[in-house]
Amino acid sequence: MSDLLSTTVAYFAEGAVSAALFFLLYYYFTVYSKPFLFLWSLSWAASLANLLLLGSLTFVWRDEGPARHVLSFLATFAQTCQLIFLLLGSSALSFHAKISRNRLLLWLALACVVAIIVTIPFSFREEHYMQRYMLRVGFRYTSMFIAFVVAGYWVGFRYGVSRTIGKKLIAASFFLFAAYQLYYVSIIIGNSTGFKIPLPGFFGMIEIVTISLMGLSMVIYLLEDEHIRLTNANEELGNFLYRTSHDLRSPIATILSITALAKRVLKEPDGLTYMSMVEDRSKKLDSVIADILDLAQNKNKEIKLEQVDFNALVQDIFNELEIKEPRDNAERISLHYKVLGQNTLVTDYAYLRTVVFNIFKNSIKYRDKTKEHSFVGVEFKKTAEVVVITISDNGEGILSVCMPRIFEMFFRANTRAEGTGLGLYIVSNLIDKLNGKVTATSEYGKGTTITVTLPNLERG
């Protein structure tokens, strides 16, 4: 009696796990709309029905009345549906096969026919107990073994060994569950031949763990598949931004060349004014495109570590920005950088140059023109663990209410000066890729300080 009770409890416990997997897979189906998720969710729904029916069957195990045979028929039908949905889902995943509603109904009709064939024979005579046991229970475990082996092969080895961890785990869990069913097949054969094979008491727990492993493997595959999909989407977006920005810069450069030539030959003041306006707007558009192109180029670029001479980098960037600024203002900006020895670090040169360039550009762009002297100050400190780069200015500063958003895409704290709102976003994005951090402090009317902290890769 205790064995019968433990079997009943095991069935209902496995049913609870099957119910959890049904709801989990159906939820993911509503999110991703993948057919194999819907079919696998139906498989676990059928498994739940099968296990509940088997658990109920234990209460009428010794009853030779119709209730036992009806429950046995329904359990066999539910189990056959479970295996059909399992194989259809695995086929949809591995072969991208599409299952119509009519075909699904035909499969359900087949499951009904199989249940009748398995249940009706030997149902009316007590002396046919062993034949009935061999047919019903033997079919249950043999069909489970075959179906899970086939499903495991389809998922894990249909096109060679799967490269994704999720698919490998699903295939492994299917094979493990099939091996578990094979042990039951050996027990049935042993019972029919008189050679008893022991059934350990912990076997029910093994089945629960194996079913849970299947569910975990399916979730891992979904997360892995979504990661691959998002990665591909990001690459496509990056390529689109790069190509579009690159193609747009060419006509902008032509327009700027034409405006430069036109300003040389135009004599009317109004014409010169309008041409200067065209040039100014074209430069603005070119600046936006340049920032987007810069973002696209760095988005999928692999990090290339090398030793960087920070002293030369700072001077090179500052000289370049002075040339780009109007001459009447360039002389009013000075670089405060005290060189203390060979300031070098190991990092990606292109990334670091873009970071420093954008911070410098903001310091120059948002300088306080009411002040007699504007400067950009730079400090470089290196410890055993980190490299700290601090860039400060005495510009207009940033309002405290704007500080939490300055690293957001397209956010501009100052709308009076021309800007794209991408500079500090690019800085933050690149520093993240370098496994560093960037912080900012500012006092409105006095200036801003940007601090970049990078890991010291020269240590050890």
N, C-alpha and C positions, 0 to 999 in steps of 0.2 A: 504493500500500500504506500509506503514511504517513497518507493521508486516511482510509482505512478504520480504521486503528488509532486515530486521534484521534476518529473518530465513536464507536467502541466505548467508549473512555475517557469520552467525554462522556455516553453513555447510562448507564454505571455511576455516574458522579458525580451525575447527576440522580436516579438511583435512590436514592443515599444520602440526598439531601435529601428525597426523597419518603418514605423510611423514617422520617426524623426527624420529619416532619410527621405521619405516621400515629401514631407513638407519642405525640407531644405532644397531638394532638387527642383521641386515645383516652383519655389520662390525664385531660384536662379533662372528657371525657364521664363518666368514673367519678366525678368530683368534683361536677359540676353536673347530670348526667343530662338534658342537653338533646339531643333527637333529631338536630338538625342537626349536632352535633359527631360523633355516631356515624356519620352518613351521610358527612360529609366525611372522617372518618378512613378509612372504607371506600374512598372515592374515591382517597385517597393510597396506600392499600394496593394498589388496582388499578393505580395509576400506577406503583408500584414493580414490580409483576409485569410490566407492559407494557414498561417500560424495560429490565428484565433480559432479557426475551425478545427485544427489539430488539437489545440488545447481543450476545446469543447468535446472533441471526440473521446478524450480520455475518460470523461464522465460516463460514457455509455459503452465503454470498451468491451464489457462482457454481455452487452445486450444484443440479442440476435434480431431485434425488431427493425423496422424500416428506418428509424431515426439514425442508427449507426451507418446504414448504407447511404442515406441521403447526405449526411455530413461528410462521409468519405468521398462521395461524388463531387460535392461542392469544393472540398479541399483539393482534390485532384484537378478540378477545373481551374481553381485559383492558382495552383502551383504551375500548371501548364501555361496559363496566361503570364505568370511571372517570367517564365523562361522565354516565352515568345517576345515579350516586351524587352527583356534583357538583350536578346539577339538582334531584334530590330533596332534598338538604341545603339548597340555596338556597331551594327552595319551602317547606321546613319552617321556615326562618328568617324568610322574608318573608311567607308566607301562613299560617303556623302549621298547615300541612297535616300530617296524621297518615298514616303509611305502615304498612299492616299487613304481616304476614309473607307472606301469600298474594300481595299485590300486588308485594312485593319479588321473590318467586319468578317472577312473570309478567314483570317487567322483566328478570330474569336470563335467562329463556327467550328474550325478545326480543333480548337482546344476543347470544345464541348463534345465533339465526337470522340476524341482521345479519352476524355473523362468517362464517357459511357463504356468504351471498350475496356478500360482498366477496371471499372467498378462493377459492371453487370455480371461477368463470369464468376462462378463459385460463390454467389451471394446468398443462395437459398438453402444450402446444406451445411450443417455444423461440421461434418466430417471433412469438408473441403477447406478447413481452416488454414492448413499449411499452404495450399495452392493460392488461396486468397491473399495470404500474407506475402508470398513470393511475388505475386502480380502487383499488388497495390504498393507495398512498401519498397519492393525491388524497383518498380518503375520510378517511384519518387526519387530515390537516391541515385539510380543509374542515369536518369534523365538530367538531374541536377549536375552530376559529374560531367556528362558530355557537353551540356550547354555552357557551363562555366569554362571548360577547356577551350571550346570554340570561341567564346567571347573574349577570353584572355588572349588567344592567338590573334584574333582580328585587331584588337586594340593595341597590342604590344609588338606584333611581328608581321603585320600585313604587308608593309613596305620596307621590310628589314627591321632591325631593332629600332624602336622608337627613340628619338633623341630627347624627348621631353621627360623630365622626372615624373610628372603627374601620370602620363600614360604608362610608364614602366611600373609605377606603384599600383595603378589600377589592374594591369595585367598580372602582376605578382599576387595581388589580393584575390583575383579571380582564380588563379591556379592554386593558391593556398586553400580556398574554399572548396575547389574541386577535389583536392587531395583529402580534405576532411570528409566529403561525401563518399569518396572511394573507400575510406575505412568502414563506413556504414555498409557499403555494398559487400565488403568482405565479411562483415558480421552476418549479413543476410545469407550469404553463401554458406558460411559456417553453420548457421542454424539449420539450413536445409540438409546438410550432409552429416550433421551430428558432431561436427568439430566446433566447439564453442570458442568464440573469440571474445575476450573481456571488453567491456565498455566502461572506461574510467568515469568516475563521477564528475570530473571536472570538464568533460567534453562539451557540456552545454555552455560553459563559460568560454571555451575556445571558439564556439560558433558565434557568440555575441561579440567577442573581440575581433573576429575575422570580418563580420558584417560591419562593425564600426570602422575597421581599417579600410574597407571598400568605400565607405562614405567619406572618410578623411582623404583618401586618394583622389576621389572625384572632385572634392573642393580644391585640393592642391592643383589639380589639372586646370580647373576653371580659373584660378588665380594666375597660374602660369600662362594660360592662353590669353587672358586679358592683358597681362603684362606684355606679351609679344605683340598683341594687337595695338596697344597704346604706343609701344616703341616704334612700330612700323608707321603709325599715324603721325608720330612726332617727326620721324625722318622725312615722310612725305611733306609735312608742313614746312619743315626746315628747307627742303629742296625747293618748294614752291616760293617761299619767302626770298631765298637766295636768287633764284632765276628771275622772279618778278622784279625784285629790287635792282638787280644787275641790268635788266632790260630797260628799266625806267631811267636809270642814271645816264644812259647814252643820249636820249633826246634832251635831257636837262642840260647836259654838257654842251650840246649844240646850241641850245637857246642862250646859254651864258656867253658862248663865243660870239653869237650874232649880236647880243646886246652890247658886248664890249666893242665890237666893230662899229655898231650904229652910233654909240656915244662919241666916237671919234669924228664922225662925219656930220652929225646933226648940229645945227647952229641955233635953232629956235629953243628958247628956254623951256617952253612947255614940252617940246619933244624930248629934251634931255631929262626932264622931270619924270615923264611917263616911262621912258626907257629905264631910268634908275629904279622905278617902282617894279617894273617887270623883272629886272635883275635881282632886286631885293627879294621878291616872292619866289623866284627861281632858286635862289640860294637857300631860302627857308625850306623849300620842298626837297632840295638836294641834301640838306642836313637831315631831314626826317628819313629819307631813303637810305642815306649813309648809315644812320643808326640802326635801321631795320636790317640792312645788309650785314652790318657788324654783328648783330644779334644772331642772324641766321648762320653766319660763318662759324661762330663760336658754339652754336647750340649742339652740334653733333661732332665737333672736332675732338680728336683724342688728345689727351694731355701728353705733352712732350717735355720731360724734365731735363733741364740743363742749368749750368751755373750762369747766373745773371749778374752783371756789374751794375748795381743800382745807381751808383754815382753817374755813370755815363748815360743811363736810361733817363734819369731825371733831367739832366741838362739837355739831352736831345729832344725830349718832349716839350720842355719849356721854350726852347728855341723855335720849335715848329709852331707852337701856339702864338708866340710873339709875332711871327711872320704873318699868321692868318688874321691877327687882330688889326684894326685900323691903326695907322702909324701915329696919329695924334694921341692915342691912348696907350700905345704899347710902352712908351717911355715912362709911364707913370706906374708900371707894375714891376716889382722886383722879386727875385727869388731869394729866400732866406733858407739856405741849406748849408749846414756846417758839416763838412766832410771829416769824419774821424776814422781814418784808416781805410782799408779796402772793404767797402760795404758790398758784400756779395751774398747771394742766397741761391738755393736750388729750387727752381719752380719752372712753370711754363712761361717763357719769355713773352709770347704773344698775348697771353692772358694778362700778365702783370702790366704790360705796356698799355693795354686797353683800359685796365682799371685806373692806373695813374693818370693816363691821358684824360679820361672822363672827369676825374675829380679836379684836375688842373683846369680843364675847360670850364667847369662850373664856377670855380673860384674866380677866373678871369671874367666870365660872362656876367656874374652877379656881384662884381666889385661895387663898392660904394663910390660913385663918381663925385660925391661932395667932399671926400677926403683928399688931402693933398698927396698922400702917399699910400698906394695900395701894394700889398705884398702877398706872396704865397710862401708859407713856411713848411719845411719838410724835416722830419726827424726819422732816423733809422736806428732801431735797437735790435740786437740779436742776443738771445740767451741760449742756454743749452736745449731748450724745448721749443721756443717760438721765435718768430721774427715779427716785430711790431713796426709798422709804418704809419706815421701820423702826419697828416696834411691839414694845415690850418690856414685861414685867411682872415683879413679884417674887412670883409665885405659887408653886404647888407644884412646878413644873418637870416634866420628862418623863424617864423612865428612858432611858439611852443605848441599851438594847436595843430600845426601841420607836421610836426616831427614824426609822429607814429606812421605817417604814410609816405615818407620821402623815398622809400625804396620800392614803392609800387609802380607798376607799369603805367606810363602816361600821366602820372601825377606831377603837377607843377605847383610848387609852393609860391612861386613868384610869376605872375602873369604879365608883368610889365615888360620883362625882357623876353626875347625870342628863345624858345627852347622846345624840345620834342617830348620831354617827360620820360625819356628812355635812358638817360645817362646813368643815374644811380641804380636803376633797375638792372642794367647790364653789369654794373659793378657788383651788385649783390649776387647776381646769377653766377658770375665767374668766380667770385670768392667761395661760393658754396661748392663749385666744382673742384676747387683747390683745397677743399676740406678746411677752410679758414672761416673767419667771421669778420663782419664789418659793422661798426657802430658809428653813431654821429651825435655830436652835441652842438648846440648853437644858442647864441643870445642875439635876439633881434636888434639890429643897429650896430652890433660889435663884430660879428664874424661867426664862422663855422669851423668845426674841427671834425675830420673824418679819420677814424682809426681802423686800420686793416691789420688783422692778426693772422699769420700764416704759420703752419708747422715748420720747424727747422729740420729740413731733410738732410742736412749735413751732419747731424749728430750721430754718434755711434758708428 
